Amino acid sequence: SGLLPAPTAAARARRRFRVGRRLRPEKGFGVLVEAAALVVRQLPDVGFLHLGDGPLRGEITARIEALGLWGRFVLAGFRDDVDRLTPHWDLSVLPSFTEGLPNVVLESLAAGVPVVATAVGGTPEALRDGVDGRLVPPRDPRLLADRIVSLLRSEEDRAAMGRRGRERIRAEFTHEAQARALFRVLEPLARRPAPLAC
């Protein structure tokens, strides 16, 4: 497919998914690597691709090697073609300990890709558990792995969640949708009579 380096097991994997961007402590990638080891025990045809970089790269690389995931969990660094690649994933995963309104979730849903993410910060505002993805508590690699495996085993669920996510992003999170929502809030205020001057 050209999405991953040809010599790696991840490149030959039948099912692939994208994981977040910045390799920073608050992003929870150590937990994801632990979860990935559990996932591949059940689904050996899975490959993981991380697009991004950060100060934890060395630590995460060492843990990938220690868990026998080398070549299956690829740290690809920053890419300028993420929009082109995203629709090809089976799943996106965001294991953060804290978030605002995460772009990874919005970008994935807009591309029709379901998401498994931790229920932190603004993520539950963008992702509805069981509707367009799955939410899990942070710092729980076993439950994270369970939700990943469950979705990877059901192409029907992934397709339905991806479709619902794409529809919701178009309805609620585009610039046009946000402008309409703001107009609905401001319009009644504009219709109020101006206060009388003393």
ABEGO torsion letter per residue (X at the ends): XGABBAABAAAABABBBBBBABBBAAAGAAAAAAAAAAAAAABAABBBBBBEBEAAAAAAAAAAAAAGABGABBBAEBBAAAAAAAAABABBBBABABBBBBAAAAAAAAAGBBBBBBBBEAAAAABBBGAAEBBBBBGBAAAAAAAAAAAAABAAAAAAAAAAAAAAAAAAABAAAAAAAAAAAAAAAAABBBBBBX
